[in-house]
Amino acid sequence: MMRSLLAASALTAALGACGAASAQSLAITIDDGPNAGTTPRMTAPERNQAILKALAKHRVHAALFVTSGFGANTPEGFPLLQAWSKAGHSIGNHTVTHPDLNQVDLAAYTKEVLDCDRLISTLPGYQKWLRFTYLREGNTPEKIEGMRKFLQEQGYRNAYVSIDTSDWRLNEKLEEVLTKNPDADVSAIRTAYLAHIRQRILAYRELSQQLQGRDIAQVLLMHHNLLNAMWLDDVLAEIEGMGWKIITPAEAFADPVYKLEPVRKAAGQSLLISLGRVLGMGLMPGGERLVDDGDYEIAELAKKGL
């Protein structure tokens, strides 16, 4: 109990010591790419090019967190990864096969990281950034401390997420609908997705202000999927229309908040929620939607017959 109180006290002091960041800024990070799997409407190269085109249109420097076993380690998929590097984006590590650290041992997980590193370290834009799969950093003290030691020894940064989205859940719905009918009207999913992004951005901004008393440089989590191939352009326009400044991932990670290392009380959530839990804060009013994996949006789509 005393150790927990001391940890919370130290964290509070660190929070108060953090300097101010530019208001309403965020960086775009995209996980699980390049995904070379089959989807309706678009081929893997078409999806990859559509995402890159949207980023280029809005002059956004993003980070791709590579799950190399999703295609990048094949002759067909490696050029998709190279396209990100050639476009000037940062390249980070998201393992080979996307294992759950809570379900595998530490040695197996670190091997996944090192195996992915051997591929991505050959590319311009490579950064020693690790995005934990499922945002899970271990369910035992041995795994948590073991991974922190591993990152330190390897010179890796924990590529934290502050704005967690459930775009993957909406992508599942999109693919489900289009698999049944490739010509289906999916405009309702687009509308739900844009509303979801707005809700998450505003809620996490409010949470950062509660924790920090300021606007931090946010890090937004998205995925390399059909949903973003179709509508990333609209998402970026929505963010810009809200008056937010899109910055580079390196600029965002320079914010002092990303030097903190809370032990995650609940897996698969943003750094901000983890910080709040360490400090004994409950979810803010309406905060249940931050941890519902898109249940609200899926229920609303079901009311529309999707």
C-alpha angles and dihedrals in degrees: 000000000000091000090054092050092049091049091050091047092051091047092051090052091049091049091053092048095056114112125234121276129205108281120258099001128147141172127222118234124177123200135201096031150198089021108193095182125123121268135166120271098008137056119225093260090048092051092047093048093046092055092047091047092054091050091048092048091056093038091239122163104207137176122239113206103207124221093189096195090062089075112298092099093059129083089243096047103040093075088057089058092044089055089063092050093047090050090058100251124144118256119215138175125263098160129256105273102013097246122184110247088210089061103041133053123260095253093054092049096048089048089056090053094048093045091053090045092058089061102040097040089072092066133087109248093037113153128185091239123134121201107197112232112252084003086272116144098184138298098232132055088242093058095041095049092037092056092046090052090046093051091048094048092047094045093242128152120220100240097217125197121220098176110047116190134191094222087132090063093050089046089056089054092046093052092044092054095044093046089059093043120008090196096051120136104249098171090115090061090051091051091048091049095052091047089049092053092049092048094049094046094051094043094050091046089055090048092051090052091051092050101036106020087232145062110275124202099266126217113212121207119215134155138238097248146120093272092062093039087060101037113017088105089058092046093053091047089050092052093048091046089057089059095252120145115227110218134179120276090242090056091049094048089054088071107107092233090075091062091068119099111201117178103244111242091189124033127235099026139117125276089248094058090048091052091049092050092051088054091050095249119149123217114290117246106293091014092124087084090063091065103032097093091235096306091141094054093045091051091050091050090050089058087058092052097260 
